[in-house]
Amino acid sequence: MTADASQLTNLKLRPAGYVTCGDNNRGRILGVGDIEEIDKVIIKDVLLVEGLKHSLLSISQLCDKGKLVLNITSQHQELHSRMEL
C-alpha cells in the first residue's frame, strides 16, 4: 500500500472501500496499480490509500504470489553473500 501515486504504473483510480491498519486507523482506497522498476521485481496490485504516512509491504502476500523473500541481517550477511541464488 502507498499514498504516493507517482510510485505506481498502470494506475486505475477506483474507490474500493477502506483498509484498516494494525493501529485501527482506516484509510480510503483510491485505486490500484503496479510498482515496476527496470531490472527489479514487479509488484502488482498495489493499493493507493489516502492518508498513509509510510508505504507498507506485506511479506506474506509476496510469498503467496510466489516471490522469494530473504531476511538478511548484518549477522547473516556474510553467509548470504557466499551463497549463489
C-alpha positions as CSV (number, residue, x, y, z in Angstrom):
1,M,0.0,0.0,0.0
2,T,1.2,3.5,-0.7
3,A,-0.2,7.0,-0.6
4,D,2.2,8.2,-3.4
5,A,0.5,7.8,-6.7
6,S,3.8,8.7,-8.5
7,Q,5.2,5.3,-7.5
8,L,2.5,3.4,-9.4
9,T,2.3,2.5,-13.1
10,N,-0.9,1.2,-14.7
11,L,-2.9,3.1,-12.0
12,K,-6.6,2.6,-12.1
13,L,-8.4,5.1,-9.9
14,R,-11.5,3.5,-8.4
15,P,-12.7,3.8,-4.9
16,A,-12.8,0.4,-3.3
17,G,-13.7,0.8,0.3
18,Y,-11.3,1.1,3.2
19,V,-8.3,-0.7,4.7
20,T,-7.6,-1.0,8.5
21,C,-4.1,-0.9,9.7
22,G,-2.7,-2.5,12.9
23,D,-3.4,0.6,15.0
24,N,-7.1,0.5,13.8
25,N,-6.7,3.6,11.7
26,R,-8.6,3.4,8.4
27,G,-7.5,4.6,5.0
28,R,-9.7,5.0,2.0
29,I,-8.7,3.0,-1.1
30,L,-8.4,5.3,-4.1
31,G,-7.2,2.9,-6.7
32,V,-4.8,0.1,-7.6
33,G,-1.6,-0.1,-9.7
34,D,1.8,-1.7,-10.1
35,I,5.3,-0.8,-8.9
36,E,7.8,-1.5,-11.7
37,E,11.5,-0.8,-11.9
38,I,13.8,-1.8,-14.7
39,D,15.8,-5.0,-13.8
40,K,13.9,-5.3,-10.5
41,V,10.9,-7.1,-9.0
42,I,7.5,-6.0,-10.3
43,I,4.9,-5.8,-7.5
44,K,1.3,-5.9,-8.9
45,D,-2.0,-4.8,-7.4
46,V,-0.6,-2.2,-5.0
47,L,-3.3,-0.2,-3.3
48,L,-3.3,3.6,-3.4
49,V,-4.6,4.5,0.0
50,E,-5.4,8.0,1.2
51,G,-3.5,9.3,4.3
52,L,-0.8,6.7,4.7
53,K,2.4,8.1,6.1
54,H,4.6,5.2,5.0
55,S,4.4,2.7,2.2
56,L,3.5,-0.8,3.5
57,L,4.6,-4.1,2.1
58,S,3.0,-7.5,3.1
59,I,5.7,-10.2,3.1
60,S,3.0,-12.9,3.4
61,Q,1.3,-11.6,0.3
62,L,4.6,-11.6,-1.7
63,C,5.1,-15.3,-0.6
64,D,1.5,-16.2,-1.6
65,K,2.3,-14.8,-5.1
66,G,5.4,-16.9,-5.4
67,K,8.0,-14.3,-4.7
68,L,11.2,-15.3,-2.8
69,V,11.7,-13.2,0.4
70,L,15.1,-13.2,2.1
71,N,15.6,-11.9,5.6
72,I,19.2,-10.5,5.6
73,T,20.5,-9.1,8.8
74,S,24.1,-8.0,9.5
75,Q,24.6,-11.2,11.3
76,H,23.8,-13.3,8.3
77,Q,25.0,-11.0,5.5
78,E,28.3,-12.8,5.1
79,L,26.6,-16.2,4.7
80,H,24.2,-14.9,2.1
81,S,26.9,-13.2,0.2
82,R,28.7,-16.5,-0.3
83,M,25.6,-18.4,-1.4
84,E,24.6,-18.4,-5.1
85,L,20.9,-17.7,-5.5
